[in-house]
């Protein structure tokens, strides 16, 4: 839970800089650069890469499209950073010294080193997103489908799915937070938030100043996922009702396997829209501070009590190094 010695910063501005906790490190994404800071036996290793800036007016920057595009982009960047931090860990160094399997050698020979790395990242992203969809969306849909012969209201069925989805998500996060291996990752998550809080307060980025900040932040990925769960209830309810009104034959098929399969596939196709709507809401909440935005961000902030831990000074130093590395050359270019 929140350390009583910490307190929320007096926010002077809101930054678009955001990050992700890694294995013994932190990734920060600024308006111009991405930074991966990892603490190794030799100190903090920092890797900096220029970001690909999309031109204004491009298809990928349109509202209700940019959300899904940016979400996928962040997933790819996150997997790359996580794999890089794993390689720098002691366990990763030991694995690097081992002889690669014959399949890995064959695949690298066929694809080349760069192609092999892209293939590994692609598989990791696909598996990660696939497991999330399976656990938090497909499973609740299947469970909810068993009740369609008793619950005839489309809205009520989607509400039931939403309750199941939220329950699975919260139980999953609570169980993960208790894993010994994740405690340090969540502490780096706390260091990421505290460092950004300090920067947004306009304070000098020192260990002492960062340490006094709260580890909770309204623009966290945990909050984003929680809002996705809520928005999915609304979107699925409206869209499902619309689909049944357009195709009344589906209404007559209620309770059948084909009906359940059709509704599951339909809702899965709506996921990019759900993510995009959530992204726009997250942007709006991130840029404003009033009673409504505080209410909207409150559940996600509460959830962060389980997905962040208080960091030690070494972790805070990693967070400071990562943030400083992505600060834009033009002051204010990272403001929301």
N, C-alpha and C positions, 0 to 999 in steps of 0.2 A: 504494500500500500504506500501512499504518498508519504515521504519522509517529512516530519513536522518541521525540520530545520530549513526546508526549502520553501520557496514561495513563488507564485507566478510573477513573471517579469512585468514591468511597466512598459508595455509594448509601444514603441514610437512609430513603427512602420511594419508592414507585412512583406516578407520576401518570398519570391518564387523558388528559392533554393530549397531543395528537399533531399532526403537521403534514405538509406537502407542499411540496417545492421548486417555485418558479415561475420565470418569466422575470424575472431580476433581483429576486427576492423570495421570500417564504415565506408560506404560509398556516398558521395555527395554529387548532386546534379545541379549545376548552375546554369545561367542563361547562355553561356558560351562554352563551358568546359565541364567534363565529368572527372571526378577524382576518386581514386581508390586508395585509402590509407589503411595499412595493415601493420600491426605491431608484431615484429619477429624478434628472434634472439639478438639480431644486430641493430635493433631500434625500429623506428617507424619507416616503412617503405611506402613511398608515394608514387602512384602512377597517374598521369594526367593525359586526357584525350580531349581533342576539340569536338564539340557537338555539331551535328549536321543541322543547320538552321533552315527550316522550311521557308520558302518565300511567302510573303504576305499574299493572301488571296488564293493560295493553292488549295486543291481539293481537301488535303489532309488537315487544313486549319479551319474548315467550315464547322459551325456549331452542330452538335449531334452526330458529327463524324469524327472530329478531333479527339473526342473522349475515347472511343474504341481504338483509334490509331495510337494515341499516347499511352494507353494502358498496355497495348501489345508491345510497344517500344520499350516501356519501362520494365516489362517482364523479361525481355531479351537482355537488356542492359543489366538487370538484377542477377540473372543467371550467370552472365559472363563475369560479373564482379564476384559472385559467390564462388564460382569455380576458381577464379584467380586467387582469392583469399585462401581457399582450401589447399591450393598448390603450395602456398607459402607457409602453411602450417607444418609443424614437425611431422605429422602423419603424412601430409602430402609430399614432403621431401623424401620420406622413406619410400613411398609408392613410386615417386619419380625415378628412384634409383633401381627399381625392379625392372626386369625385362618385360616389355609389353607382350600381350597375348598374340598368338598367331593371327587371330581375327583382326585385332587392332593394327598389326603390321600390314596385313593384306589391304585393309580399308584405307590406311594412310598412303599405301603405295598407289592405290587406284585413284584416290581423291586428291592426293598431295597434302602437305601439312596444313595449309590454310583451309582447304576443303574439308579435311578430317575434323578440324576444330569447329567449323561451322556446322557440320553434321552432328557432332556431339552436343553442341549448344541447342541445335534445333530439336533434337530428341529430348533433351532436358526440359526445354520450354513446353514442348508438346505434352510430355508426361506430367509436368507440374500443373499446367492449365487443365489437362484432362482429368487429373485426380480431383482438382478443385470443383470442376463441373460435375463429376461423378458423385462426390461426397455431399456437396452443398446444394446441388440443383436436381440432378437426376434421381438420387435416392429419395429426397422429399417428394418429388413428383410421383415416383412409383408407390410410395407409402400412401400419399394422398389419393392416388387412383383407386385404391382398394375401398375407399369410402364413397365412391360416386354412386353406388347403388342405394345408399341410404341418404346421402346429402345431395339434393337436387339443385341447390343454388350454386352457380358458377363462382360467385363472389365468396361464398362460404368455403367452398373447396379450395380456392386459392389462398384464403386466409389460413385454413388448416395447414396447407403446404408451407406457408410462410412461418407459422409457429414451429413446425417440425424443422424447417431450415434454420431458423434462429437458434433453436435448441441444440441441433447438431453442431452449429458453428461455435456456440458458447462452450459446450462441453469439450469440443475439440481444442479450443484455445486454452481452457482451464487445464486440460490434461497435458498439453504441450508445455505450458508454463511451469509444470511440476517436473519436467524432465531435466536431469542434471546437466546434460549437454547444452540445453537451451538457456540455462540461467545466465551464462556469460554473453550469449548472443543478445538476450533481452536487456542485459546491462549496457551493451554497446548501443542498443536501440534507445535506451535512456540517455546515454551520452550524446547521441545525435540530436535528440529533442532539446536537451538542455543547452547545447551549443547554439542551436538556431534561436532559441529563446533569448540567449544572451546577446546574440547579434542583433535581433529585432528590438531589443531594449536599448540599443545604441551604446552598449558598454564595451569596454576593451575585452578582447577575447583572451582572458587569462583563466587558469585553472580555478582560482578563487572565485572569480565572477561567474563562471559557468556552474560551479558546484552549487551555488545558492539558488539557481533557477529550478522551476518545477520540471519534472520529466514528462509531463503530459502536454500534448500539443494538438490543437483542433484540426490541423491539416495532416493528420497521420494516416497511413495506409490502413490501419485497423479501423479507424472511423469510416474510411471510404468503403471498406468491405461491409461494414455494418449497415451503411446507407444503401448499398447495393441490395442487401436482403430486403429492406423495407420497400424500396422502389420496385423490386421484382413483384411484390404482392399487388401493387397498384397497376403496373403495366400488364401483368398476366391476367388480372381480373378484367380490365377494360378490353384488352385484345381478345381474350377468350370469349367474352360475351359478344363482341363484334363478329368473331369468326362463326359462332353458332347462329347468329342472326342472318349472316350471308349464306351459310350452308346449313339449312335446317335439317338436312339429311343426317348430319352429325349428331344432332339432338336426339334423333330416334335411335342412334347407335350407342347411347350412353350405357355404360356398364360392360360393354364388350371390349375385347382385347384390342381391336382395331381402333376403337374410339380413344382408348388410353394411349396407344402408340402415336396416333395422330396428334393428340394434345401435347404429348411430351416433345415430339419433334417440333411442333409449332412454337412451343415455349423456348426450346433450345435456340431456335432461329432468332428469337427476340432478345437473347442475351446481349448482343452488341448494342442494341438500343438501350437496354437497361444500364449498361456500363456508361454509355454516352450521356444519358440523362443524369446519372449520378455524378459524372465528371463536371457537368455544368453547374449542378447544385453545389458541389464541393468548391468550385471556383468562386461562386457567389458568396458562400459562407466564409471562404478564406479571405475575401476582400472586405468583408464588413464585420463590424463588432457591435451588435445590439442584442436586445433581449431575445429576439427570434432566433438569431444565429447561435446564441449561447444555448438555447433550448435544443436546437437541431444537433449541435455538436456534443451535448451532454452525454448521451449514451456511449458514443465512441470514446470520449474522454474517460468515462468510468471504466470501459473495457481495457484501456491502456494501463490500468493498475495491475493487470495480469500479464500484459505483453511488454512491459518495460520494468527494469530493475534499476536501483541506484548504482551508478558506475563508480569505479575507483578513479584515482587521479590519472593513472596510465591510460585508461579508456577515454577520459576527458581530453587528454593531450592528442589522442588520435582524432577525436571529433574536431578539435580546433584546427589541426593540420588539414583536415579534409575541407572544412568550410573556407579557410583562408585561401586554399588552392583554387577555389571556383569563384571567388569574388570577381565581379566584372571590372574591367579597366575603367569604364565610365561609371562614376558614382550614381546610384539610383537605377541602373539598368536592370537590376533584379527586383525592383519593387512591383508589387501586384497592384 
